Amino acid sequence: MKAKDYQDFQTDGDLDDIDYEAYEAVAELDDESVAAEPAYKPAKAAKSARKANGKQLQVLDTMVPGRDLGAYITAVNGIAMLSAEEEQELAREYYYHENLDAARKLVMAHLRFVVHVAKSYSGYGLSEADLIQEGTVGLMKAVKRFNPEVGVRLVSFAVHWIKAEIHEFILRNWRIVKVATTKAQRKLFFNLRGAKKRLGWLSQEEVNEVAKDLGVDAATVVQMEGRMGAFDASFDGAADADDEEAGQAPAYYIEDTRYDPASSVESEDWEKTSTDGLHVALNELDARSRDILTQRWLNDSKATLHDLAAKYGVSAERIRQLEKNAMEKVKALMEA
């Protein structure tokens, strides 16, 4: 097929309505047949084939939602829907014989349903094209696992897989930090806003009511309401912020001082001073009080009050009093 004819095919007519199978048939014509009919227009032939055959399953390999969403939606709405008998036949072809062409036809015939489901999640601020693509992944997973012998339509089975993929995408991309990780948190993320009957924070009665309706803890409801009401903050501050705003960025008050040389030296000096002070204070005690503190606090195997009472021939209460007095004296000496 000559380059000029391909250009005519691209420019003549509405590309959204092209039957790509008819175009592939036209593209197989050799140069001689095209030369014999110079007035032949491939796009017109494609349209004629489409009109003759009615709606057909079209090959949309080169069309994705992100390229032209309006054209994509128009294209998938033009794909013929399958009857129950056609769907069963295709499903059995793939389930028993792994016919990939049958799986492709099942997926393409249900793309309009993916668009319908994806539009219901447009309120989360994410690209509708991305939602459609994630939903399409869920549809393909559903087709792969669909058992035609169960006796249900594919759309009833696929809706759960489509929503699962869209939910996972929303949770990953709604915020920089993932706000919902547990099953209860996920349930609240997609149902809390709808459960609110008014604007503003929930009262305790409303929290208890939402928790009862969704089968989660009241504390989880309060936690998720706070997470969903918060917003992401830039760690370094905005690039165009003035000195006052930049000084309030987390980078200026959340810092890691573990490896700061000044902090390390200060920590070592404090530890050495405390250790030296403790030895000096213990040497100021009498032998019995020093032994009681050593046995009770400084040895690896700690002695009990009764052990020390048996050793010195006094009551356990007396050992406790001696320990308390010795601790107060050591504390006073170290603070002096």
C-alpha positions as CSV (number, residue, x, y, z in Angstrom):
1,M,0.0,0.0,0.0
2,K,1.5,3.4,-1.0
3,A,2.3,6.1,1.5
4,K,-0.2,8.6,-0.2
5,D,-3.0,6.1,0.2
6,Y,-2.2,5.7,3.9
7,Q,-2.3,9.4,4.4
8,D,-5.7,9.6,2.6
9,F,-6.9,6.9,5.0
10,Q,-5.8,8.9,8.0
11,T,-7.3,12.2,6.9
12,D,-10.5,11.1,5.1
13,G,-13.3,10.6,7.5
14,D,-13.6,10.3,11.3
15,L,-10.9,8.1,12.8
16,D,-13.2,7.3,15.7
17,D,-15.6,5.4,13.4
18,I,-12.9,3.3,11.5
19,D,-13.4,-0.4,11.4
20,Y,-9.8,-1.5,11.9
21,E,-10.4,-5.0,10.5
22,A,-11.6,-3.5,7.2
23,Y,-8.5,-1.3,7.2
24,E,-6.3,-4.3,7.6
25,A,-8.0,-6.0,4.7
26,V,-7.4,-2.9,2.6
27,A,-3.8,-2.7,3.7
28,E,-3.1,-6.1,2.2
29,L,-3.8,-4.9,-1.3
30,D,-0.7,-4.8,-3.4
31,D,0.5,-1.8,-5.3
32,E,-0.8,-3.1,-8.6
33,S,-4.4,-3.4,-7.5
34,V,-4.2,0.1,-6.0
35,A,-2.7,1.4,-9.3
36,A,-5.5,-0.2,-11.3
37,E,-8.1,1.8,-9.3
38,P,-6.5,5.2,-8.5
39,A,-9.7,6.7,-7.2
40,Y,-10.0,4.0,-4.5
41,K,-10.3,5.5,-1.1
42,P,-9.4,3.0,1.8
43,A,-11.3,5.0,4.4
44,K,-14.5,4.9,2.2
45,A,-14.1,1.2,1.8
46,A,-13.7,0.8,5.5
47,K,-16.9,2.7,6.1
48,S,-18.7,0.7,3.5
49,A,-17.6,-2.5,5.1
50,R,-18.7,-1.3,8.5
51,K,-22.2,-0.2,7.2
52,A,-22.6,-3.6,5.5
53,N,-21.7,-5.7,8.5
54,G,-23.2,-3.5,11.3
55,K,-21.5,-3.1,14.6
56,Q,-18.5,-5.4,15.0
57,L,-15.8,-6.1,17.6
58,Q,-13.1,-3.6,16.7
59,V,-9.4,-4.0,17.3
60,L,-8.4,-1.0,19.5
61,D,-4.7,-2.0,20.1
62,T,-3.5,1.6,19.3
63,M,-6.1,3.4,21.3
64,V,-5.8,3.8,25.1
65,P,-7.8,6.0,27.5
66,G,-4.9,8.3,28.2
67,R,-4.4,9.3,24.6
68,D,-7.9,10.6,23.8
69,L,-10.5,9.8,26.5
70,G,-13.5,11.0,24.5
71,A,-12.5,9.0,21.4
72,Y,-11.9,6.0,23.6
73,I,-15.3,6.1,25.2
74,T,-17.0,6.6,21.9
75,A,-15.1,3.6,20.5
76,V,-16.0,1.2,23.3
77,N,-19.6,2.3,23.2
78,G,-19.6,1.3,19.6
79,I,-18.6,-2.2,20.3
80,A,-21.5,-4.6,20.1
81,M,-22.7,-6.2,23.3
82,L,-22.8,-10.0,23.6
83,S,-25.9,-12.0,24.1
84,A,-25.9,-14.6,26.8
85,E,-25.4,-17.4,24.3
86,E,-22.5,-15.6,22.6
87,E,-20.9,-14.9,26.0
88,Q,-21.2,-18.5,27.1
89,E,-19.7,-19.8,23.9
90,L,-16.7,-17.4,24.1
91,A,-16.2,-18.1,27.8
92,R,-16.1,-21.9,27.2
93,E,-13.7,-21.4,24.3
94,Y,-11.3,-19.7,26.7
95,Y,-12.0,-21.7,29.8
96,Y,-11.5,-25.1,28.1
97,H,-9.3,-24.4,25.1
98,E,-7.5,-21.2,26.2
99,N,-8.5,-19.4,23.1
100,L,-7.0,-15.9,23.5
101,D,-9.1,-14.4,20.7
102,A,-12.2,-15.4,22.6
103,A,-10.9,-13.8,25.8
104,R,-10.1,-10.6,23.8
105,K,-13.7,-10.5,22.5
106,L,-15.0,-10.9,26.1
107,V,-12.9,-8.1,27.4
108,M,-13.7,-5.7,24.6
109,A,-17.4,-6.3,24.8
110,H,-17.4,-5.3,28.5
111,L,-15.1,-2.2,28.2
112,R,-18.2,0.1,28.3
113,F,-19.0,-1.4,31.7
114,V,-15.5,-0.6,33.0
115,V,-16.0,3.1,31.9
116,H,-19.3,3.2,33.7
117,V,-17.8,1.9,37.0
118,A,-14.7,4.1,36.7
119,K,-16.9,7.3,36.4
120,S,-18.5,6.6,39.8
121,Y,-15.0,7.1,41.4
122,S,-14.4,10.5,39.7
123,G,-14.8,12.3,43.1
124,Y,-11.4,11.2,44.4
125,G,-9.5,13.7,42.3
126,L,-7.7,11.1,40.1
127,S,-7.5,10.9,36.4
128,E,-10.5,9.2,34.9
129,A,-8.2,7.6,32.2
130,D,-6.1,6.0,34.9
131,L,-9.2,4.7,36.7
132,I,-10.4,3.2,33.4
133,Q,-7.1,1.5,32.8
134,E,-7.0,0.0,36.3
135,G,-10.6,-1.2,35.9
136,T,-9.6,-2.8,32.6
137,V,-6.9,-4.8,34.4
138,G,-9.6,-6.0,36.8
139,L,-11.8,-7.0,33.9
140,M,-9.0,-9.1,32.4
141,K,-8.4,-10.8,35.7
142,A,-12.1,-11.6,35.9
143,V,-12.1,-13.1,32.4
144,K,-9.1,-15.2,33.3
145,R,-10.9,-16.6,36.3
146,F,-14.5,-16.8,35.0
147,N,-16.1,-20.2,35.0
148,P,-18.9,-20.4,32.5
149,E,-20.5,-23.4,34.3
150,V,-21.4,-21.4,37.4
151,G,-24.5,-20.0,35.6
152,V,-23.9,-16.2,36.0
153,R,-23.2,-13.4,33.5
154,L,-19.6,-12.2,33.3
155,V,-20.6,-8.7,34.2
156,S,-21.9,-9.9,37.6
157,F,-18.6,-11.7,38.3
158,A,-16.3,-9.0,36.9
159,V,-17.7,-6.1,38.9
160,H,-15.9,-7.2,42.0
161,W,-12.6,-7.5,40.3
162,I,-13.0,-4.2,38.5
163,K,-13.8,-2.3,41.8
164,A,-11.0,-4.1,43.6
165,E,-8.4,-2.9,41.1
166,I,-9.8,0.7,41.2
167,H,-9.9,0.7,45.0
168,E,-6.3,-0.4,45.2
169,F,-5.2,2.3,42.7
170,I,-7.1,5.0,44.6
171,L,-5.6,4.0,48.0
172,R,-2.1,4.0,46.5
173,N,-2.4,7.4,44.8
174,W,-4.9,9.5,46.8
175,R,-2.2,10.7,49.1
176,I,1.6,10.5,49.3
177,V,1.2,8.5,52.6
178,K,-1.2,5.6,52.4
179,V,-4.2,6.4,54.7
180,A,-5.9,3.0,54.8
181,T,-4.1,-0.3,55.4
182,T,-6.4,-2.6,57.4
183,K,-9.7,-4.0,56.2
184,A,-11.7,-1.7,58.5
185,Q,-9.8,1.4,57.4
186,R,-10.4,0.5,53.7
187,K,-14.1,0.1,54.4
188,L,-14.3,3.5,56.1
189,F,-12.2,5.2,53.4
190,F,-14.9,4.4,50.7
191,N,-18.0,4.7,52.9
192,L,-17.3,7.4,55.5
193,R,-18.1,10.4,53.4
194,G,-21.3,8.9,52.2
195,A,-22.3,8.0,55.8
196,K,-22.0,11.6,57.0
197,K,-25.3,13.3,57.2
198,R,-23.9,16.9,57.5
199,L,-20.8,18.9,57.0
200,G,-18.3,19.1,59.9
201,W,-16.8,16.6,62.3
202,L,-18.9,13.7,63.5
203,S,-20.4,13.9,67.0
204,Q,-19.9,10.9,69.4
205,E,-23.4,9.7,68.6
206,E,-22.7,9.8,64.9
207,V,-19.4,8.0,65.3
208,N,-21.1,5.2,67.2
209,E,-23.8,5.0,64.6
210,V,-21.3,4.8,61.7
211,A,-19.3,2.2,63.6
212,K,-22.3,0.1,64.1
213,D,-23.5,0.3,60.5
214,L,-20.1,-0.5,59.0
215,G,-19.1,-3.1,61.7
216,V,-15.9,-1.3,62.9
217,D,-14.6,0.2,66.1
218,A,-15.6,3.7,67.0
219,A,-11.9,4.6,67.6
220,T,-11.2,3.5,64.0
221,V,-13.9,5.9,62.7
222,V,-12.4,8.8,64.6
223,Q,-8.9,8.0,63.3
224,M,-10.0,7.7,59.7
225,E,-12.0,10.9,59.9
226,G,-8.9,12.7,61.0
227,R,-6.7,11.1,58.3
228,M,-9.2,12.0,55.6
229,G,-9.6,15.5,56.8
230,A,-5.8,16.2,56.9
231,F,-3.7,17.2,53.9
232,D,-0.2,16.5,52.7
233,A,2.5,19.0,53.7
234,S,5.7,19.6,51.8
235,F,8.7,18.5,53.8
236,D,11.0,21.3,52.5
237,G,8.3,23.9,52.0
238,A,7.1,25.6,48.9
239,A,9.7,26.8,46.4
240,D,8.2,30.3,46.3
241,A,7.7,30.6,50.1
242,D,9.1,33.6,52.0
243,D,11.4,33.3,55.0
244,E,8.7,33.1,57.5
245,E,6.7,30.4,55.7
246,A,9.9,28.4,54.9
247,G,10.9,28.4,58.5
248,Q,7.6,26.6,59.4
249,A,8.4,23.7,57.1
250,P,8.9,20.3,58.7
251,A,12.5,20.2,57.4
252,Y,13.4,22.9,60.0
253,Y,12.0,21.3,63.1
254,I,12.0,17.6,62.3
255,E,15.7,16.8,62.1
256,D,17.8,13.7,62.8
257,T,20.4,14.5,65.5
258,R,21.7,11.0,66.0
259,Y,24.8,11.5,63.9
260,D,25.4,15.2,64.8
261,P,29.0,15.5,66.1
262,A,28.1,18.1,68.7
263,S,25.2,15.9,70.0
264,S,27.5,12.8,70.1
265,V,30.2,14.6,72.1
266,E,27.6,16.0,74.5
267,S,26.0,12.6,75.0
268,E,29.4,11.0,75.7
269,D,30.4,13.7,78.2
270,W,27.1,13.4,80.0
271,E,27.5,9.6,80.3
272,K,31.0,9.9,81.6
273,T,30.1,12.6,84.1
274,S,27.1,10.5,85.3
275,T,29.2,7.4,85.7
276,D,32.0,9.2,87.6
277,G,29.5,10.9,89.8
278,L,27.8,7.6,90.6
279,H,31.1,6.0,91.7
280,V,31.9,9.1,93.9
281,A,28.5,9.0,95.5
282,L,28.7,5.2,96.2
283,N,32.0,5.7,97.9
284,E,30.4,8.2,100.3
285,L,28.0,5.5,101.6
286,D,28.6,3.0,104.3
287,A,29.6,-0.5,103.4
288,R,26.1,-2.0,104.1
289,S,24.2,0.7,102.1
290,R,26.6,0.5,99.2
291,D,26.3,-3.3,99.1
292,I,22.5,-3.1,99.2
293,L,22.4,-0.8,96.2
294,T,24.9,-2.9,94.3
295,Q,23.0,-6.1,95.0
296,R,19.6,-4.5,94.2
297,W,20.5,-2.3,91.1
298,L,24.0,-2.8,89.7
299,N,24.4,-6.6,89.5
300,D,23.2,-8.7,86.6
301,S,21.4,-11.0,89.0
302,K,19.3,-8.8,91.3
303,A,18.9,-9.8,94.9
304,T,15.5,-9.6,96.6
305,L,14.7,-7.8,99.9
306,H,14.3,-11.2,101.7
307,D,17.8,-12.3,100.4
308,L,19.4,-9.2,101.8
309,A,17.4,-9.4,105.0
310,A,18.7,-13.0,105.6
311,K,22.2,-11.8,104.9
312,Y,22.2,-9.0,107.4
313,G,19.8,-10.5,110.0
314,V,17.2,-7.8,109.7
315,S,13.7,-7.6,108.4
316,A,12.9,-7.0,104.7
317,E,11.2,-3.7,105.6
318,R,14.5,-2.5,107.2
319,I,16.3,-3.4,104.0
320,R,13.8,-1.4,102.0
321,Q,14.3,1.6,104.3
322,L,18.1,1.4,104.0
323,E,17.8,1.2,100.2
324,K,15.5,4.2,100.1
325,N,17.8,6.3,102.3
326,A,20.9,5.3,100.2
327,M,19.2,6.2,97.0
328,E,18.2,9.7,98.3
329,K,21.8,10.3,99.5
330,V,23.3,9.2,96.1
331,K,20.9,11.5,94.3
332,A,21.8,14.5,96.4
333,L,25.5,13.9,96.0
334,M,25.2,13.6,92.2
335,E,23.2,16.8,91.9
336,A,25.6,18.8,94.1
